[in-house]
Amino acid sequence: MSTLPHRCWAEIDLAALERNLGKIRAALPPRVRYVAVVKADAYGHGLAQTVARLMQCGADCFAVANAKEGADVREIGSGWPVLVLGAVLPGEESALVEYDLMATVSAPEEIARLNTAAAAAGRKLNVHLKIDTGMGRIGVWHRDAAALAKELAAAPNLAWRGVFTHFSCADSDPAFTAQQRQLFLDTLRELPAPADPKGFLIHADNSAGLESFAADSPINAVRVGLLQFGLLPYPDSLLSRLRPDPVLSFHTRVGLVKTLPAGTAVGYGRTRMLEHDTRVAILTAGYGDGLPTAASNRAQILIRGQRCAVLGRVSMDSTIVDASALAEVAVGDMATLIGEQEGGSIGVAEYSRWCDCIPWETFCSITQRVPRIYKTTRR
């Protein structure tokens, strides 16, 4: 079966990932630690391969969503701190201790539970304090942070290793982001001093937050997710000077070519009526692979470097596109959903607009039946 051609696949350029990390590092002060965010299977790029490459090329720390993801990272390498960004569910505490993961705390109940688990294991558990400066999700509200930090510092079996917040709209509202940043900095001044200030991480900036990163602030770490995978937080970002390289491209094949007569209503629901005789290509990918139904009658696909419009509703396993403008098209031709092909290009931001989603969602929505093909050569 391994000799069968791929009907739909994603190519992951690990060399581009390495180059992006180098560009981001070079743009930051040397004192700033690089926290690579690799949650959700490294945004759909593949956790094991992505983490291994990031370990080789200089990531200082990794951030994941939950204890299971943290354990998977720890199985790849033991020399890097791994921060669990999400809330720790009852029953997950032992995994944090066993795999030497750093927990995020937001409430007194969590401190008590984690302290008890660490004591039972006869070890200290490293933790970060999360401060809510306006996101409204995980984190202690900033006015209550000093009291919780004192409680955390006093827990005998917990080692306080960092403090952080999260910006809710760094890519769209610089004024509110500045307000969040100032709240965070003001709150820092109210916290007790950590027992080990040398290795203490202070972080607020995600990829979009790097736009307003201040080199002279006490913040000494950044959490980089989407930018390391080659996508700017927004098109006119100042970060465009970094010129990050796309890491993922998404492809399928032409499975059938035929001509349909004028008046034919194509696809489920008969949502597109052909006004004239039309040569169509039937692609071997659909929403079962990650091309959502929102792309129906909206998205474009590259075949032989030319854009072909999606006709009708995207099906689970196939998609119809208009191939009339192509001089030639044949069964087996590669069709590119995201990426470059023969001078043509479709970026993930444009693709995501057609699909009514954000690029993070696009990457994570490419399903598990789509094989990831890894390109590893440095160039």
HELIX and SHEET records of a PDB file:
HELIX    1   1 LEU A   14  ALA A   27  1                                  14    
HELIX    2   2 LYS A   39  TYR A   43  1                                   5    
HELIX    3   3 LEU A   47  CYS A   57  1                                  11    
HELIX    4   4 ALA A   67  ILE A   76  1                                  10    
HELIX    5   5 GLU A   93  GLU A   98  1                                   6    
HELIX    6   6 PRO A  108  ALA A  121  1                                  14    
HELIX    7   7 HIS A  142  ASP A  144  5                                   3    
HELIX    8   8 ALA A  145  ALA A  154  1                                  10    
HELIX    9   9 PRO A  174  LEU A  188  1                                  15    
HELIX   10  10 PRO A  197  GLY A  199  5                                   3    
HELIX   11  11 ALA A  208  SER A  212  5                                   5    
HELIX   12  12 LEU A  226  PHE A  229  5                                   4    
HELIX   13  13 LEU A  238  LEU A  242  5                                   5    
HELIX   14  14 TYR A  268  ARG A  270  5                                   3    
HELIX   15  15 THR A  293  ALA A  295  5                                   3    
HELIX   16  16 VAL A  348  TRP A  354  1                                   7    
HELIX   17  17 PRO A  359  SER A  365  1                                   7    
SHEET    1   A 5 GLY A 344  ILE A 346  0                                        
SHEET    2   A 5 MET A 334  GLN A 341 -1                                        
SHEET    3   A 5 LEU A 248  LEU A 260 -1                                        
SHEET    4   A 5 CYS A   8  ASP A  13 -1                                        
SHEET    5   A 5 ARG A 372  LYS A 375  1                                        
SHEET    1   B 8 VAL A  82  VAL A  84  0                                        
SHEET    2   B 8 CYS A  61  VAL A  64  1                                        
SHEET    3   B 8 ARG A  33  VAL A  37  1                                        
SHEET    4   B 8 ALA A 221  VAL A 224  1                                        
SHEET    5   B 8 LEU A 201  ASP A 205  1                                        
SHEET    6   B 8 LEU A 158  PHE A 164  1                                        
SHEET    7   B 8 LEU A 125  ASP A 132  1                                        
SHEET    8   B 8 ALA A 103  VAL A 105  1                                        
SHEET    1   C 8 VAL A  82  VAL A  84  0                                        
SHEET    2   C 8 CYS A  61  VAL A  64  1                                        
SHEET    3   C 8 ARG A  33  VAL A  37  1                                        
SHEET    4   C 8 ALA A 221  VAL A 224  1                                        
SHEET    5   C 8 LEU A 201  ASP A 205  1                                        
SHEET    6   C 8 LEU A 158  PHE A 164  1                                        
SHEET    7   C 8 LEU A 125  ASP A 132  1                                        
SHEET    8   C 8 VAL A 140  TRP A 141  1                                        
SHEET    1   D 2 ALA A 265  VAL A 266  0                                        
SHEET    2   D 2 ARG A 272  MET A 273 -1                                        
SHEET    1   E 6 GLY A 344  ILE A 346  0                                        
SHEET    2   E 6 MET A 334  GLN A 341 -1                                        
SHEET    3   E 6 GLN A 300  ILE A 303 -1                                        
SHEET    4   E 6 GLN A 306  LEU A 311 -1                                        
SHEET    5   E 6 THR A 319  ASP A 322 -1                                        
SHEET    6   E 6 THR A 278  LEU A 283 -1                                        
END                                                                             
